[in-house]
Amino acid sequence: MPRANKPLRLTLRVYKAGFGDCFLLTFHYASFERHVLIDFGTSGNGGADWALQVAGDIRGQTGGKLHAVVATHRHKDHISGFATSPGGGGPGDIIASLRPEAVIQPWTEDPNAAPDAVRATRAEPGPHAFVRSLADMQSFCARLVLELPALSGKIGQAAWRQLNFLGETNLPNLAAVRNLQRMGRRNWYVNFGSPCGLEPLLPGVRCRVLGPPTLEQCAEIGRQRSRDAAEFWHLQAKAEEAASGGEKLFPQAPVRSRASLPPHTRWFIERLDRMRGEQLLSIVRALDEALNNTSVILLFECGGKKLLFPGDAQMENWSYALSKPEVRRWLEDVDVYKVGHHGSLNATPKTLWGLFRKRSPDPVPGRLATVNSTMPGKHGDTRRGTEVPRKKLVDALRAESDYFTTEEIKGRDHIRHDLVFDL
Amino acid sequence: MEPAVKESTPQRRERTLRIIAQDPAIRRPDGRILTADVSVPAEDLLPGPRGYRVHVIDYDASAGVLYRAPKPPNAADPYRDAGDEVLLGDPGFHCQNVYAIVMRTLARFEFALGRRIGWSFSSHQIQIAPHAFSDANAFYSREDQALVFGYFPGSKGTVFTCLSHDVVAHETTHALIDGLRQRFNDPSSPDQAAFHEGFSDIAALLSVFSLPELVEALMDYGAPRRRGDRVAVSSVDISSLRRSALMGLAEQMGSEMAALRGSALRRSVELTPSDRYLRQEEFMEPHRRGEILVSAVLNSFLAVWRNRIQGLGEAAPGYYNRRRVAEEGASAARHLLTMAIRALDYTPPADLEFSDFLSALLTADTEIQPDDSRFHYRPALLSTFQSFGIRPTSKGPNGIWEPPEGRLAYGSTHFEAMQRDTDEVFRFLWENRKALGLHSDAYTRVLSVRPCTRLAPDGFLLRETAAEYIQILNIRAAELARYGIRKPGRMPDSQTVKLFGGGALIFDEYGRLKFHVRNKVLNAGRQTRRLRYLWEYGFFDHGARARNHISELHRRKVMGLPMETVEE
């Protein structure tokens, strides 16, 4: 391939997204540049002002032309920046104005895969039922957020904060979703092994999709998605809809007022209130995990360098790719690893970490570079060993790679950090 | 003048209460909900009902509402003749339904084991929330001393999990096992992980099948050949009974309850016997593995039911009396349930495997009913378990546990104290540690001593004292080789490993040790298998253990997810 058609340098612009991801990956060629935006969202970094500032910066950095957008999955901390506003001045409007050629999302976002409203969820497990499950999960969260004020003071503060955070993160983000469907010249809904539309836009770059697997692919490794699971989410969504209404189950039955609870019931009632919080947290954690596992996993390869962007993929998503010997070989010489799910417990499987051959305890040339976009204190719990970023993982990243975390971006005027890789 | 002592009328021992036989989806031919009258221990109840073992508190945490407790059914069952609208719409009936099923299950355990059974927590009364919150879940929580039942909107109205007999019996069984064998929740073999769920399913299903009203209704499923109140001989062979009674129950259970129970019953019924399952990766997952145990017991149930039917005379050529066939099914279920519960006393208290449970089943039943020649329960169990690759651990005759070897010293212990005092039993263990094969470096503790009196079918009383002890050894992975235990491949040498062992001690009525059912803390083969399983499935990762709570376990079962494991 002529040198003009190969990238000579890469710039990875890492935006300070709080608990969220926003990366602008620029491929520098001899006479032109190509820009790929990978995720644009936050769950704790100033909301609309931040997003407008970042969107403006992206417009400036790209010179008004974005070649591709990758939205790894539909969590708020990955797509909230794509939201438009009614007057057209939202951050998502700015990104749309950069006229991306391709928008890449997981297969679960394909509007054609979405079930029609009357389709029963009790159908055989398949893409329709699964996509419907994701919709039910988000509907559950929308209702949960309505119930949260009533739970305040009844459940522990830490549990309430977690519920609030996870509930908000998993809200449907409809404006962003619609914008992603419309902004690109072409939409690509990808799964393991499928084309992603990036290679024609990025000469000299190979781009492989390593996840998410389709349901058939999951079944190949014995992880058949349960039909009961679709039914479960459907009922949970309805149950939460009923709960958030706050109506009595038996309107005619006599009740005790809160002030006249018999003494022998009080201890248990307090426990039940707390249990309610725990149950909701357990459900919302499960659905958070399910959405994470729809993340697109991309492996870029150019000029002998490999960059791995796994979104928030966790073990269930990774399992299929890691079961393939050729994938394990491809991953051995990764140069840049975007740390999965902000450095969480289960998003950097030890099998994956063990594959990276460029890990080294010494700062030698060619050492693995790792990039973590994260914010402590937002997700998980140190006592449960689920805090994000997970200390044990961060220790390993620091010890065996050139580790960069967005926590290092300090100061009000600094919104990003640029990492440059010569090819 | 009042007499010093009142002349009292004889106190009733039992009272009859009406319950929903399985769940509101199972109907009588006239379309009304199928109900059953069950006997529960009579007691002077307070509103709730609130009795000596159970306290129903009808608080709904989703709505923040405490329903006023209904009057207790002390005089007569207020719902004896209630219509379906009342059964579904009156929370007072829901409270009574859940109370009756919990007490019935408890009474069955106490009858089988011949003693009172305590909960695992420090209270005599378990608390029950029949409408705890809007959630498709129901569970037992040791920490909250509670059984908790959710409700959720279904296609034909609200689905109340507290109205499902099998759900209530299942959760109650979790609580009872926890009281009897606290260490069964510890991370151990794949079999032990599967046992809590599997056994609770077994107890729940056999409890449901012990209602003749329900068995009779289920027998009509699959259109058997019948003539009036008679059923054709050809319609009650094993495969026909599987199609009618078992598949009937699986099919007719409220379909939306699949969101709570999953399809475990259906899968258990459809599992064709094979000795391959136990080795397959798919069945390493505890919920799936539990289905093997359920399937083995259900197949035994069908075999014994068939044996019992064959003892019936034909009511007309080629036909049996349908009611009698149903009663034989209910009797078979009751007997198997009693056997299964009795077996718990004869299981090792740590690192249980299915093969141990089979030996326990066979031994417990042999002790109380040496003559099994009428209905052949034990050969049926032995044969069906073997068809699933489960062979008795004991190499003794017919798979029953063998008496302890060696001479034991009784000189320093006292018969009376050995029946109730854990310190006295510990002294017995300590003085006989060599003969009993205990490891003297391990932490050893006697967990319980329980005298019991069991009633045999022939009226004979069997008196025993059942005690259990555990041994725990904390060592580093690097030390495993010294004990002949193989370390899982990538486990670091510095990893702390907790090895569990222990035994059940069954003393006869003279205080002599009859059986010592144990898993040695340093059984190299067993510990190697256990550690490999725990390592591969992430139980050594920080935080993994705490999350395997029963409520979480149920949710993951329904969602088709494996037990939560962490690859960190």
Interface residues (C-beta under 8 A of the other chain):
Chain A: R122 E147 A150 K154 G222 Q224 R225 S226 R227 D228 A229 E231 F232 H234 L235 Q236 K238 A239 E240 E241 A242 A243 G246 E247 K248 L249 F250 A253 P254 V255 R256 R258 L261 H264 T265 F268 I269 R271 L272 D273 M275 R276 E278 Q279 S282 I283 A286 M315 L345 N346 P349 K350 T351 R384 G385 T386 R390 K392 L393
Chain B: R50 H55 I57 Y59 D60 A61 S62 A63 G64 V65 L66 Y67 R68 G89 D90 P91 G92 Q127 A129 H131 A132 F133 S134 D135 A136 N137 S141 D144 Q145 A146 V148 G150 Y151 F152 P153 G154 T158 S255 E256 A258 A259 G262 S263 E281 E282 D541 H542 G543 A546 R547 S551 E552 R555 V558 M559 G560 L561 V566 E567 E568
